[in-house]
């Protein structure tokens, strides 16, 4: 038998074996924790024994990159994550495919003013979430710190070194929290508040799970989290509380069929299950603690006592989240946060501590010259690298959407990020020096 014929037969056999191994397997790329994914995997597989669910756990940013890098036929079947703007990015790049038949007809069309599902049927709301503050009651009592109610509370000096958050470049839910504050307060004021909160942080973690875990075990006093982290921590018996600030948004966590998926029919069955009444009831599990897309009233006695009602929460939420706006400036926000906060946290902390110290002295003994110096210090420490006008510039935003594998594009973006980083360092050093100068004036 000719060698080339044998090789061809072997290749075809391997391809057939590969196809057989993957037939009936739905690969799901998700940022969700094991407690949630395993509950859905177990429930779905028990009802569909011929279909296996394979979970690929990646943060939202990594999930987008993973799907983009793979050719059709090798991509995961399902994308499942909290960040609606991530799905906007995938839809814009034609990496999702419609599956309108999976929708639950009992679900509302909108949550507040926000559409539950994509109008083009590219992705679907699977659960609902708000963003807020989680704190450890024992830690707060031991350190004599008041429980926060609004984002703005966290800029106060008594919270210095007691707050934690994750980086929005590594956590889709943290990006949504940051974007909610920016949309609720406006670009300039929102960044000023965000930078002051970050200056009070003891840590900026690289995974969103590290924040609630740290609050649960008393490593941190307060964490900026998506609601289910706080609700699950409390339900699990940790000494924690959770509160929705006035500036919050209720948005869907989404699920979608990936374009070029390997097992389309099986994937549709899984998506449909997650949206069904049975799938929605799993959200009430204390280890999951998410808000369903169906009204609480429709579940009757199965709703735990005191469980938040997403529909009612959406009615009073001050931010009607704009996912297109968030998607358009996504890369700018995460990149700027990293250069100003994640990679410059110690510099920002030092400036913030100096400002707090000087303000404490100024409060006890007013001094006009010191007050002016502190105003300048605030401006240097808490102003964004990108202005409100620049963030509206379509050409500027387009740069961040270009292919980073292009050498010229990569060079331009790297140069811009290096400028932000070096300028942030210089600004924080200037802010610290001004604050120390102000403090020295107050005798």
N, C-alpha and C positions, 0 to 999 in steps of 0.2 A: 504494500500500500504506500503511495507517495507520501513523503513527509508533510508536504503542504496540505494534503487532504486530511491527514491525521490531525494536524494543527487546527484546521478549520473545524473539524468535528469536535475537538476538545474545547475550542472557543465557544461553539454553539452550546455545548453541554454545560459549560460554566455559566453562560448567560441564562440558560434555562433554569439552572439550579439557583442562581441569584434571584431570578424572577419568582420562582416558587417560594424561596425563603421570605420574600417581601410581600407576596400576595396575601391580602387580608390583614396586613399590618399598617396601622395608621401612625405615622410619625408626627409628633406634636412638638413644635418648638415654642417654649414658653418661659416667662420669667417668674411664674407662680411657684410658691413653696410646695414642698412634697406633701404636706398635709392636704392640700387641695387637689393636686394632680392625682395622688394615689386614690383618693376617695372617688373621683370620677372614673379613673381607670378600672377600679374594682367593680363599681356599679355597672359600668357599660359592658365590661367583658363578661360579667355574670349573665347579662341579658343577650349578649351576642358572642357566644363561645367560639365562633369561627373567625372573630376579628380580634386582633391584639393591638394594644395601644403602647407605642414606644414614646417615652418622654425624653426630650432633649432640652435640658434646663440651661438657659442662657439669659443674661440680662437683655433688656429691650434693644439697646443699641447694638449689641453683639448679634442678636437675632436678625435684625435688619440686614446687617453686613453678611451674615451667613446665607440668608436667602438670596441676596444680590449676587454673591460669588458663585453660586451653583447653577449649572445649566438645567433647562427643563428636563424633567425625567429623573433628576437626582435631588430635587429640592424636597424639603419636608412637606407633608400634606396640609398641615394646619398651623396657623400662627394664632397664638392666644396670649394676650397681654393687656395691661391696664391702660396704656397710653394711646388715646385715639389719634394723636398726631403721628405716631409711628405707622399706623395703618394708612393715614393720608399719604405718607411718604411712599409706602409700598404700592398703594393704588395709583399714585402719580407715575410711578415707574413701571406700571403694568405688570406687577408681580402678584396680583390677586385676581381671582376669577369669581364671577357672580354665582350664587347658589340660592336664589330666592325661595326655593321650596323648603329650605331648612327653618324658616322663620316661624315663630310661635304666633298664631293669629290673635291670641288673647293678650299679647303684650301691647302697651300703649305706643303710639307713634312717636311721642315726645316725652321727655322728662324735663319739666319746666318748658323752656323754649328750645331745648337741645334735642335734635333728632336721635332716637334710640338706635336706628340703623342707618347705614350709609344710603343716601338716595339712589345711588347706582347699584345697590346690592353687592358692593365689594366686601363689606364686613358688617358684623352684626353685634349689637349690644348683648353681652352675656350676663353681666352683673353690673351693679352700680356702685359708685364710690364717691366719697367726699374726702376732703383733706383737712387735717387739723393738728391738734396738740395733744400729746400723750405725756403724762408725767408719773413719776413714782412717788406715792404719797408719803412713804417713810423717809425717803431722801429729802423731800421738800420740807418735812417737819424737822428733821435733824439739822438741816441747814438754814432753817427759818426763812424759807423762800415762799412767797405767795403763789398759789396756783394761777397759771396764765389763762386768760380768756380770749385774747386777741393776739395776732401776730405782732402787733406794735408793742405788746407787753415785753417781748423778748429782747428789745433794744435797751432795756433799763439796766443800770449797773449791777443790781442784785442778781442778775442772771449770768454775769460774766463767769465763764468756765464751767457752766452747769448745763449747757445745751449741746445737743448733737443733731447732725443731719448727714445725709449722704450726698455724694456728688451727682448732679443731674446728668452728667455724661456717662455715669455707670448705672443709673437707676431711672427708669421711665416714670415711676411714681413721684420721685423727687423732682424731676423736671416738670411734671404737672403741678406740683406744689409751688415751685418757683414761678412758673408761668401764670398760675392763678393769682399770685400776689402781684405780678407785673400787670396783668390785665385789670385787676381790681383797683390798684393804686395809680396806674399809669407808669410809663417807662421810667422816668427820672425818679419819681418818689418811690416807686416800687424797688428799684435798684438800691436807693439810699437805705431803705428799710432792710432789704435783703442783706446788704453788706454789713449793716450794724448788727443784725442777728448773727451773721457768720463770724463777726469779730468777737461775739460772746460765746462762740462754740468752743467746747473742749476738744471736739474732733469732727472731721468731715470724713465719713467712712466710704469705702469703695463699693459696698453693697447695702441696699436698703434694709435688709434683714438685720444688719448689725446695730441699727439704731433702736428698734423696739427690743431686741435682745438685751442691749445695754441698759435701757430704761427698766425692763422687767427685773434685771438682776441688781439694779442700783448702781451701775457704773456711771450713768448719767441721770440728771434730774429730769430733763425735759427733752422730748424728741419731736421733730417735725415729721409726721407720718401720714400715710393713707389710712383711712378709718379702720380697716379690718385688722391692722396690726394692734391698734389700741383695744378694739373690741375683743379680739381673740386673747390678748394678754389678760384682760380683766376676767373673761370667761374661764380662763385657765387657772385663776386663783392668785395671780400676781397682784401685789399692792399698787395697782395702777388705775388711772382714770384717763378718759379721753373726752375732748371737747371740740366741737366745730366752731371756728371763729365766724364772725359775720362775713368777712371776706373769704368765702369758700365757693366751690363750684361742685355740682353733682354731674359727673360724666360717666359714660359707660366704659367698663372694661370690655374689650372686644375679642371676637373670634372670627377667623376668616379661612377660606379655602385658598391655598396658595396656587398660583398659576404654574402649570408644569408639575403638579403633584403626581405621585406614583399611583396612589389608590384613591381615585376621586369618589367613587360610590361609597366606599367604606368611610371615607373622611366626612362625607355629607351626613352619614348616619350618626357619626360621633358629634358633629356640630349640632345636629337636630336634637340629640339627646341632652346636650348641655343647656339648650334653650327651652326644653320641655318642662312641664310642671314638675315631673319627677326629678329632673336635673336641677331645677331651681331650688327644690326643697333641701338639697345637699348643702346649699349655702348657709343654712341655719346651724349647721354643725359648729359647736363652740370653737373647734380648732380652725375653722374656716372663717366664720363670722363676716360674710359679705352680704350686701344688700341685693335682693332679687329684682329682676326687671318687671315682675308682676307685683301689683299692690299687696301690701301685707294682709289686707282684709281677705284676699282671695285664698289665703292659706289657713285661716281659722285658728284653731288652738295650737297649730304647729309652730307659730311664731313665738319665740321666747319673750317673756315679760320684759318690757322696757326696750325692746329692740327698735333701733331707728327706722323710721319710715322714709324711704328715699323720695317718694312722691311729695310728701310734706316738706322734707328738707329742701328739695329743689325749689319749692314755692317761695321760700324765704332767703334762698342763697342770693347774695348780692352780685355774684359774677355769673353771667351767662357765657360760659366758656366758648371761645372762638377757636376751633381746632385748625382752621385754615391759617389764621394769623400765627398760631403756635407753630404749625408746620413750616410756614414760610421763613420764620426766624429761628427755627430749632437749633441749627448748627451754630448760629451766632451766640445764642444764649448759653449753650453748653460749653462752647469754647471759651467765651468770655468769663464764665463762672470759674472754669479751671484755672485760667491765667490769673484771675484776680483773687480767687479764694483757695481752691484746692491746692495749688502749688505755691501759694503765698500766705498760707494760713498763719504761720508764726509772725510774719511781718504785720499782718492785719490785726492779730491778737495784741501785739505790742502797741500798735497805734491806738487801738480801742481801749486798752488798759490805761494808757497815758491820758487819753481824753476823759475817761471816767474819773481818774484821780484828780485832774484839774477841775472838772465840773463839780466834784464834791467840795473842793476848797472854795470854788467860786460861789457856790450856794451858801456856804457859811460866811463868806466875806466878799460881797460884790466888788468888782473891779472892772471898769469900762474897757481898759486896754487889754486885760486878760480875756474878757468876753469876746473882743474882736479877734484876738489870736485864735481862740477856740472855734469861732465861726469859720475861720480859714482852715483850721485843722479838719473840721467836719467836711468841708468841701474837697480837700485833698483825699481824705480817707474813704468817703462814701459817694463818690461820683462815678458813674459807669464810663468805661472806655469808649463806648459808642453812644452818640447823642440820640435824642428823640427824633431829630430830623434824619440822621444817617440810617436809622433802623427802618425808615420808610423808603429808602432809596432802593429801587428794584435792581439796579446794576450792582450795588454793593451786596445785596442778598443773593443775587445770582452767582456771585463768585463762590459762595459756600455750597452751591449745588452742583458745581462743575466736578468733573472726574479728577479725584485727587491723585490718580496714577499718572496723570499728565504732569511732566516734570515742571513745566512753567507754572501750572496751577498750584502744585505742591509748594514750590518755592515762594510764590506770592502769599499763600496762606501761612506758611511757616514764618515768613518775615513779619506778617501782621501779628501773629500770636507772640512772637519774640518781643515785638514792640509793646504789646499789651502787658506782657510779663515784666519787662524792665521798667516800664512807666509805672506800673502798679507798685513795684518795690520802691521806686523813688518817691512816689506819692505817699506811701505809708511811712517812710522814713521822715519825710517832710512834715506829715501830720503829727507824728510822735514828737518831733523836735519843737513844733509850734505849741503843742499841748504842754510839754515840759517847760517851755519858756513862759507860758501863761501861768502855770503853777508857781513858778519862781517869783512872779510879780506879786503874788498874793501872800503877804506877810502876816 
